Amino acid sequence: MTSKERASWRAKANRLEPLFQSGKGGVSEMLIQQTDEALTARELIKIKVLLETTPEPPKAIAAQLAQATGSEVIQVIGGSIVLYRYSEKLHEKHGTKK
């Protein structure tokens, strides 16, 4: 992904509300599954990390989620993670291509 594409996705992510929270449990199988399903449905998602209770820093959580779901980390700012993964199902539904 180019820096211009990443900047475009960052701009789109500004208006998103976090879908999930990661806290004292860190990265669990349930969080990975939910993240994977959300990426298929939306392509671009935001996740909130509860900084007071998390066992790992947000960048480490973002890297783990990206690796487990085959997505790309768009940005990590404070306790917010933005992930992107192209979704063929979403584009088939709308009749568009990459």
C-alpha positions in Angstrom: 0.0 0.0 0.0 1.3 3.4 -0.9 1.6 6.3 1.5 -1.1 8.2 -0.4 -3.5 5.2 -0.1 -2.7 4.9 3.6 -3.4 8.6 4.0 -6.7 8.3 2.3 -7.8 5.4 4.6 -6.6 7.4 7.6 -8.9 10.3 6.5 -11.8 7.9 6.1 -11.1 6.4 9.6 -11.5 9.7 11.3 -15.2 9.5 11.3 -15.4 5.9 12.4 -16.5 4.8 15.9 -14.5 1.9 17.5 -16.3 -1.4 17.0 -14.4 -3.4 19.7 -12.3 -2.9 22.8 -9.2 -4.7 23.8 -8.5 -4.7 27.5 -7.1 -7.0 30.2 -7.7 -10.0 28.0 -5.3 -8.7 25.3 -5.7 -10.4 21.9 -8.1 -13.3 22.3 -9.5 -15.8 19.8 -12.9 -14.0 20.1 -11.4 -10.6 19.3 -9.6 -12.1 16.3 -12.8 -13.7 15.0 -14.8 -10.5 15.5 -12.1 -8.4 13.8 -12.0 -10.8 10.9 -15.8 -10.7 10.4 -15.9 -6.9 10.7 -13.1 -6.5 8.1 -15.0 -8.7 5.7 -18.2 -6.6 6.2 -16.6 -3.2 6.3 -12.9 -3.3 5.1 -11.9 -0.4 7.4 -12.4 -0.7 11.2 -11.3 1.1 14.4 -10.6 -0.7 17.6 -10.1 0.9 21.0 -7.4 -0.3 23.4 -8.1 0.3 27.1 -4.7 1.6 28.0 -5.2 1.2 31.8 -5.8 -2.5 31.7 -4.1 -3.9 28.6 -1.2 -6.2 29.1 0.5 -5.1 25.8 1.0 -1.8 24.0 -1.5 -0.9 21.3 1.2 -1.3 18.5 1.8 -4.9 19.6 -1.9 -5.6 19.7 -2.3 -4.0 16.2 0.5 -6.1 14.8 -1.0 -9.3 16.2 -4.5 -8.6 14.9 -3.1 -7.6 11.5 -1.1 -10.8 11.2 -4.0 -13.0 12.4 -6.6 -11.4 10.1 -4.4 -10.8 7.0 -5.1 -7.0 7.3 -2.9 -3.9 7.3 -2.4 -1.5 10.1 -3.3 1.9 8.9 -2.5 3.7 12.1 -2.1 3.4 15.8 -2.7 6.6 17.8 -2.9 6.5 21.5 -5.4 3.7 22.2 -7.0 3.6 18.8 -6.1 1.1 16.1 -7.3 1.3 12.5 -7.1 -1.8 10.3 -7.9 -2.3 6.6 -8.4 -5.4 4.5 -9.8 -5.5 1.0 -13.1 -7.4 1.0 -14.2 -9.2 -2.2 -17.6 -9.9 -0.6 -18.3 -6.3 0.0 -17.3 -5.3 -3.5 -19.3 -8.1 -5.1 -22.3 -6.9 -3.1 -21.9 -3.3 -4.5 -20.8 -4.4 -8.0 -17.4 -2.6 -7.8 -13.8 -3.8 -8.2 -10.5 -2.9 -6.5 
